[in-house]
Amino acid sequence: MKKETWKELTIGTINPNAGNSVQNHTGTWRSGTKPEFIEEHCIHCFFCWLYCPHFAVVIDGDKVKGFNYDYCTGCGLCAEECPTKEKSIIMVKENVQLAGGGEE
């Protein structure tokens, strides 16, 4: 079978597995830091939820409840966008278990 060249390909793409982001746990490649939620400082403005590129902020009704670390990459946007004087989200160092059993 002859492969198509770029000139012969159809414009656009087809994703045969659309909606598969629920299966792809992006938290497995977190940056080495993770957000820690301090509920008593939170004003529930949802800025963290709005700016999170991986939808890792957990919302229950009209309140922020924390993070789903299966999807959090540790980018820190949630903490950066938190508008409260006493931050309700701080980034903390995370001990990462390496495949060989050691810690990073």
N, C-alpha and C positions, 0 to 999 in steps of 0.2 A: 504494500500500500504506500503510495506517495504522500509525503507530508505536505501540507499547504504552506505556502510562503506567506509572509505578512501581507502581501498585496491581495492574496486570495481569501484571507480571513474575513468573516463578517464583522462589521463595526459593532462594538459593544461587547459585553461579556454575558455569560450565562453561569449562574451559580446553582449547580444541581442540589446543593445542601443549604438552601436559604434558611435563615433563622437558626443557624447552628451555634450562635454565640453562647447560648445557655450551656452547651457541652464543652466549650473551650474555656477552661478555668485560667484566666490570665494571671491570677494570684500566684501561680507556680513560678513566675519569673519576677517576683517583687524586688524592688531596688535595694533592699537591706534596711529600709525604714518602713514603718506602717503608721497609720493614723490611730490615735487614741482619743476616744470620745469622752468629754467631760460634760455630762448631761446638765449639771446645775448651772453652767455658764451659757447653755444653748438658748437662743431666742426663737428657734425653729423658723428661720428665714428661708431655709432650703437652698441657700447659695451653694452649699457643699454638694447637694444632690444635682443642682443645675450644672455645675462645672465639672463634675466627675465624668471622665470620658468612658468609664467602664461600668457605670450604673452600680457601683459597689456600696452606695449609701442606702441603708435600710430605713424605710419610712413606714410608720404605722399610723394611718389616719392623718392627723395634722401635726405629727411629731416625728422628729429624727430619733431613731433608736440605736444607731451605731453603724457598723460596717459588715459587709459580707466579704471576708478576706479571701474567699475563693476567686473573687474578681478584682480585688484591689491590687494595683501594681506598685503602690507606694510613691506615686508621682508627686504628692503633696499639694495638688491644686485645691483640694478641699480645705486644708489648713490655711493656705494662702488667701483664699477668698472669704474665710470666716470673718465677719465684720465686728464681732464683739471685742470689747476692750480686754477682758479676760477671755482668751481664746477657748472655745469649746472643742476645738480639734488641735491637737499637737502631734507632731511627728516624733516617733520614738524609734530607737535602734532595735532591730529585730535580729535575734540569733538565728542564723540559717544553718540547717543541717545539710552538709554536702553529701553527695552520693557515696563517698568512701567512708562515711561515718563521722568525719571531723566537723568542726564548726568553722564558719567563716568569720 
